[in-house]
Amino acid sequence: MYRYDEFDREFVDARVAQFSDQVRRRLSGELTEDQFKPLRLMNGLYLQLHAYMLRVAIPYGTLNSRQMRKLAEIARKYDRGYGHFTTRQNVQFNWPRLDETPAILNELAEVEMHAIQTSGNCIRNVTADHFAGAAADEIADPRVYAEILRQWSSLHPEFSFLPRKFKIAITGAPHDRAAVQVHDIGLQLVRNEAGETGFTVFVGGGLGRTPMIGRKVRDFLPEADLLAYSEAILRVYNLYGRRDNKYKARIKILVHETGIEELKADIEREFEAIRHGILTLPKEEVDRIEAYFAAPEFAAPGDEALFDAALETVPGFANFAARNLNAHRQAGYVSVTISLKPIGGAPGDATAEQMEVVADLAARYGHDEIRVSHEQNLVLPHVRKADVPAIYKVLAENGLAEANAGLVTDIIACPGMDYCALATARSIPVAQRISERFGASERQQQIGDLKIKISGCINACGHHHVGHIGILGVEKKGKEYYQITLGGSADESSSIGEIIGPGFSYEEVVDAVENLVDTYVNIRDGEGETFLETYRRVGETPFKEALYGTQ
């Protein structure tokens, strides 16, 4: 993984010192909250419903055991003993004291971490496939290019005050595990007929109050043009993006109002003007960054008879192996998903003790690498298959062995009204109740792949628009109601879910979800047909009738 150079260390240390002085002036009254707000947002500090919240950057979701242990230490020392892993592969601390935030940032800097550009109208943390560098279906490691984009975008003088926040995602495999088509810029690694590496480029995706799927603007962008083309997109957006209305300031609105062909022409003109300059990406620079992400020295596969024996003798292990292991490019290895979705738990939360357990497992069995997925789980990307039973035993002893990756209880949910000042309804309790309703392992396995995503307001931080079943909490006459969408997807066949009908009360929504799931099970074309496939085959009518009766 990437390691700080001298400039990185000096820059982060200087930023910590600068922010420490800003906090001192805020606490002394020299700065008002309005004056302090843009300064704290530049350092990832939000003012939430009950307290401040600090969002820590985890570039492209990759960290090592030392960094994870530091996050555990911060959770225990400065928070309430846990952290929350997010859909942007970051981690949030929900209860830091303002006067202690400089100390937190200083401790993060000790392990090459920071909170810069995790908020504000800038280029946010670049996200990537959580199986990057390990997946058997991968064309190339997307983290190499994510790191190049990170270095290019960090404190870019032209893009520090964009019309609105800007998000980039990149995936290195044909199967999109990074939701690239619902980002401002989405990059899909491809190879052309000559075997050259490049990118399919999508622009203008996003969720929120106006969800849109990104539009393709390049089938094949050569590797050398990555920075120049990205800069061209940002320049066009910075020039024409609306600044009079924050709800219409995202690039997706510019795409919609301008039209993709006209906008594409603007991007291409800007690109032609800058492509043969300092933004051309030299092959030697790609090779230099790629060396940071070289595969570990894989040991011999070991005795896989241990794995086979555990399938027969260890309770729960067969289900875990079926759901939480992903194929690895190295023979005898797998990637292990560690679910942060225990039955009845808050999605994405991990205690300090659990973080330390994961750090220990990564150091002992996982070549010291950990990933955060955009689905709010953790991953050990490089694990010998023979070691999985030992890992499972430790996970089970620490409440981390839920065998539900991709199943109905593997729910994405935003913090909702339990924490967020913008939320209009609760998200976490709804997720907890749904997971309890479908908690039986046999029932989850019978239902199969199903993605439920929940947001507590129209900002869609829970990605409900791209859930197979999406749930949006809204306030209506002082009460919480939940609008349901069906048919959303965030993979290579991305789609925005369709509103199925009137919303349901907090008391009714879990029954409504169960009704939808039961309908699916009854009408699917065999157990191999997923919920999404069934919905796309039959449409909304049988689901609508199940919820509301015949009209």
N, C-alpha and C positions, 0 to 999 in steps of 0.2 A: 504494500500500500504506500501511498505518497507520504513523504516525510518533509517536515518544514525545512526550508533552507534559512540562511542567515537573515534574508530580507523578511521572510514570514515571521520569524521570531521577534525581530525588532519592531515590525509593524504591529503585531498583536500586543506586545508589551506596551507600546506607546498608546495604543487605543485603550487599554485597561487603565493606564495612568490618567488619560484624558477623561474617561468616564468617571473615575473615582472623584476627580475634582468637580465634575458636573453634579454628581450625587451630593457631594458636600455642600455645594451651593444651593441645591434644591432643599436639603434638610435645614439649612440655615435661613431659608426664606429669600435668598438673593435671586432665585429663579422661581417664577410661578409655575404651576402645573402646565399651563399652556406653553410656556417657554421651554419647559423640560421635556414635554411630550416628543417633539421630533428628535431630541437628543437620545432619549431612552429607546425609542423605536429603532434608531440606527444601531443599537446594541442589543436588540432582541428582547427588550423588556416591555411587556404590556401591562396595562391596568385592567384587570378582569373584574368580575362581579363582586368578589369578596377580598381579593388581594392582588398583588402583582403576580405576573407569570413570566418566567424567563424561558425563552426558546433557544435551545442550543443546537448549533449546526452539526450535522453528521453528513459531510459531503458524500453524495451517491450512496448513502447508507452503510458505509464501511468504517469499522473501527476495530481496535485490538483489545486484548484483555486488560491492559493497563488503563486504557481510556474507559472501559466499562467499569472497572473498579473505582475509578475516580468519580464517575456518575453515581455509583452506589454511595460513595463517601459523601458526596454533595447532598444526595437525597436524605441521608441519615443526619448530617450535620446542620444543614440549612433549610430543609424542607420537612415533610411529615413522613419520611421514610419510604417514599416511592417516587417513581418518575412515570411519565406518560409518553409512549412512543407514538409518533404521528404519521399521517398519510404522506407527508413530505420527507419521511425517513429521518426526521429530527427527534429530539426528546424535549419535553417540557417539564418544568418544575412549577407547580401551581401555588406554592405558598412561601416564596422567599421574602424576607424583609428587605425593604429598600436599602437600608444602611449596610446590609450584608452582601448586596449584589456585586460590588466591586471585588470583594474577597472571593466570591464564586468565580467570577471571570478570571481572576488571578490564578486560582487553582486549575481552572480549565486550561489556561495558557501553559501550565506546567506539563500537560500531556498533549500539547498541540491541538487544542480545541478552542472554539470561541463561539460567539453568538451574533457575529456580524452578518448583515444582509439576511437575517431570518424574519425581518419585518420591514415595512416601509415600501415606498414606490420605487423599487429597484429590482435587479435580477436576483431572484431568490435561490435557495439551495438547488443545485442541479441534481435531479434524481435519476436512478437507473435501475435496471433489472437486479433484484436481490440475489439472483443466482449467477451474476456476472463473473466471468473467469472460471466458472465451474460447469455450467449447463452443457449437456451433451448436444443440444441443438444450436449452440451458439456459433455465429459467423465470426465474430471478433469480440473482444472484451470491451464493452461500452464505457467502462470506468476510465479508460485511457483518454477518451475524448471528453468525458465529463470533467476530468481533471483539467484538461486543456481549456475547456469552457470556463471552469471555475477561476483559473488564473487570469484569463482574459477579462472576465466580467467583474472580478472583485474590485470594487471602488473605481470602476470605469468612469472617468470624469464626465463623459457625455450621457451616461445612462444612470446616474445616481439619483435623479429626480424625474423619473418617467411619469407619464400621465397616470399610471396605476402600476401595481405590482406585476411582475413578469416571471413566468415559470417555464422552465425547459426540462424536458425528460428525454432520455435516450435508451433504446433497447438494442441488444446485439443479436437477437434471435428472431426467426420468423413468427414465433408465438410471442406476442407482446405481453410482457409481465410488468411493464412500466407505465401503462396507460398513456402512451405518447399522443394519441389523437384527441385527448382532452386537456392539452397544454397549449400555452401561447406559441411555443415552438416544440414540435415533436420530431425526433430523429430516429429513423429505423435504419440500422446498419444493413447494407446489402453489398453484393458483388455483381459487377457487370459481366458481360460475356467474355471480356478479356481477363477476368479474374481480379480486377482492381477493386479495392475497398472504397465504398462511398456511402451516401446517405439518401434515403427517401425523406423528403422534408414536408412536414405538415405545419400550417400556420393557422392561428385563430381558433384553436379549441379552448374550451373552458366550461366551467359549471356555474354556480351562483344563480342569480335571479334570471339570467338569460343563457341557458345551457346550449352549447354548440359543439359539434364535432369539427375538428380541424380540417382544413382544406389542403389538398396536396398541391404544392407549388413546384416541386422538383421530384422527378422519378429517380434521378441519379445525380447527386452532387459529389464531385470528386473530393477525396479526403483533403487535399491541399487547399480547397476553397471553403472549408468549414467555418473559419473565423470571419473571412470576408463576407460570406453569405449571411451569417448570423448578424454581423454588424450592419449589413444592408437592411435586413428586416427591422432591426432595432432603430436605425436611423429614420426609416419611413414611418414607423410607429411613433417615434418621438416627435416627428415633424407634424403628422396629421392626426394623431390620437387626440381625442377630446379631453379637455381639461375643465370644461364648464360644468360637468356632471359626472361625479365619480361612479355612478351606476352605469354610465355609458362610456367609460374611459378605457376599458380593456381592448386589446387588439381584435378580439372577436367581433366587437361592435364596429370597428373600422372595416373589417372584412365584410360584414353584413351591409353597412351603409355605402361603402365604396364599390363593392363587387369584387370578386376574387380575381377576375381577369385584369381589371384596372390596377388593383393593388399589386398583383404579380408583376405587371409591367413596370410599376414604380420600383419594386424591389430589384428587378433585373437591371434597370437603368442605373440604380445606385451601385449595384454589385459590379457592373462593367466599369464604373468610374474608380473603384477601389481595389479590384481583384488582383492587379499586378503590382502590389506594393508590400509594405511590411506585414500585412495581414495574411499573406500567403503562408501556409503552414508547411515548413520544411519537413521532409521525411526524417531527417536526423533528429528533429525535435519530437516527432511522434515516437521514434525509437527510444529516445531518452526517457520520455514519460512512460512508455510501455515497460521499460526495465523495472520501474517501481512496482509494476503489477505482474511481474513474472510469476508463473505457477510455483508453488512450494516444491521442495524436494520430496516427492511422494515415496513413502515407505512401501515395502512389499505388502500386498493385500491382506495377508494374515489368514487365519483359519476361519473361513466363512461358515464352517460347520457350527460354530458358536451362534451365528445369526440364525441359521436354519433350525437349530435346536430350540432357540428362544421363541421362535414362531409357534412351536408346539407346546412349550412348557410354561412360558411366562404370561400370566394373565394380562390381557390388554395389549401385548406387544404386537400381535399380528395386525390389529387395527391401526396401531401407530405406524407400523412399517408400510401399510397400504396407503395411508393418507399423508404422512409427514415426511416422507423421503422423496427426493427428486434425483433423476438420473444424472450421473456425473460423467464428464468427458474422459476421466481416468478410470481404467478398469479396476474393479475392487473398491471403488469409492462411491459415496453418495453425498448429497446435501441434506441436512436435517433441519426441518422447520420446527422451531420451538413456539408453540402456540401461547399467545398472551390473551387467550379467550377461554378461561376456565368457566365451567357452567355456573351461571349466576354472578360472574365477576364483571368488572368494568373493562371493556375492550381496550387493549393497548397498555394497561398499567402493569408495572413490575415493581416489586418491593426491592429495597436495597439488598436484602439477602438473596433474592432471586437473581439480581444482576451479578452479584458476586459468584453465584453458582455457575451462571453462564460463562463468566470470565474464566473460572477455573476449568470448565469443560473445554473451552476454546484453547486454553494454554496446554492442556493435557492431550486432547484428542483432535483438535481442529486447526493445527498450524497457526494458532494465535489470531484467527480471523473470525469476526462476527459481522453479520449484516442485519440491518433493519429493513423490513419490507414496507412497501406503501400500504399493505393491508394490516399494518400494526402488529406484526409478529417479528420474531428474531430468527436468524438462520445461522447455523454452522455450515459454511459452504464446502469445506474439505474434510470429510470424515471417512475413515476406513469402515467399510460395511461390517467388518468383524468387530468393530468397537461400538456399534450402535446399541447392542444389548446393555453394555456397561453404562453408556450415556443415558439410555432410557431409565435404568434403575435410579440414577441420580435425579433425573427430571421428575420421576414419579414421587420420590421422597420429598420434593420441594414444590409440588403443585404445578409442574410445568409440562406434564406428559399428556395433555389433552389431545386425543387423536382426531382432531376435527379440521385440519387444514382444508379449506375449500368447501366445507360442509355448512349446513344451515346455522350452526352456532358460531361459525367463524365470522362474526359480524363486525363490520366497520361502523364506528359511531363517533361522532364529535363529542366534546365535553358537554354541550348543551347547556341548559339553564342551571345545572349544578355549579358551573364555573363561569360561563361566558356572559359578558354584559350585553352581547348582541342577540343572544338566543331568545326565542319566544316560547320554547317548550323544552321539556326534558328529553334527553336522548339515552343516557346511560341506563336509567331504570327500565326503559322499554327494551333495550338490548338484553338486560339481565333477565327480564321476564320471558322474552322469547327464547333465550338459551335454556332457561329452566323448563319451559314447555316442551322443547325438543331435546332435552338433555340425554335421554336414553340412547346409548350407543347404537343399539340395533335399529332404532327408528332413524337416526341420522344416516346410517349406512344405507338403509332402504331408500331414503329420499335421494341421496347422491349429491352431486355438485349443485350448489345453490348459494348465490351470493346475496346476502341481505345487507343493505347499507342505510344508515339512519343519520339524518341531520336535524338539528334543533332550531334551524332558521333557514331563510332563503339563501344565505351565503353558501350553503351546501358543503361545509367542511367535512361532512360525512359521506360525500360522493353519492348521495341517494339517487341522483339522476341516472347513474350508470350501474345501479344495482339490478340484478334480475328481479328482485323485489326491493323497491326503494320506498323509504318512509320519510316524509317531511313533517316535522312538528310546527304547528302554527298556533297563534293565539286568536281566539274568537270569543268575543264578549266575556273576557276574563277567564276563559277555560282553554285547556290544551286540546287541540284536535290534530289528527294525523292523516295527511293525504298520502295515498298509496300510488306508486307508479310501477308499471310492469314492463319488462323487456329491455331494460338497459344493459349495457355491456361496456367494458373498458379495455377489451383486448383488441386484436387486429381486425375484428368485425364490430367495431365500436358502434353503439347506438344510444340514443337518449330514451329513457323510459317514458311510457305514455301514462297520463293520469287516468286512473280506472273509474273514478266517480267521486261522490262526496266523501269527505273525511270521516274519521272515526274518533270517538273520544278516547282518552287515556285508558279507560276501563275496557273499551271494546277492541282496541287495535290488535292485541295479541290473538284474540279469537279470530279476527279478520285474517291475520297472517296464516293461522292454522287452517282456516277454511280454504285459502288459496293453495296451500301446500297439499292438502288432502285432494283438492280438485285436480291438481297436477298429477298426483300419484294415480288417480283413477282414470285419467284420460291419456296418459303418456303411451307411446308406442313401444312398449317394452322397457325394462329397467335400464337399458343403455341410453335411452333418450333423456337428456337433461331438461331441467325446467325451461331454460332459455330456448332450447330446440323445440320443445313442445309449444311454447308461447308463439314462436315465430311460425310454427306450422298451423296452429288452429286460430290464432288471433285472440282478441280480448273477450269475445262473447261468452265462452263457458266460464271464465273467471268472473266476469261481471255478473252473470246470472247467479253464480254461487254466492256472491257478496250481497247483491241487491234484489235477487229474484228477477223474473221476466218482466220486462217493461211494457 
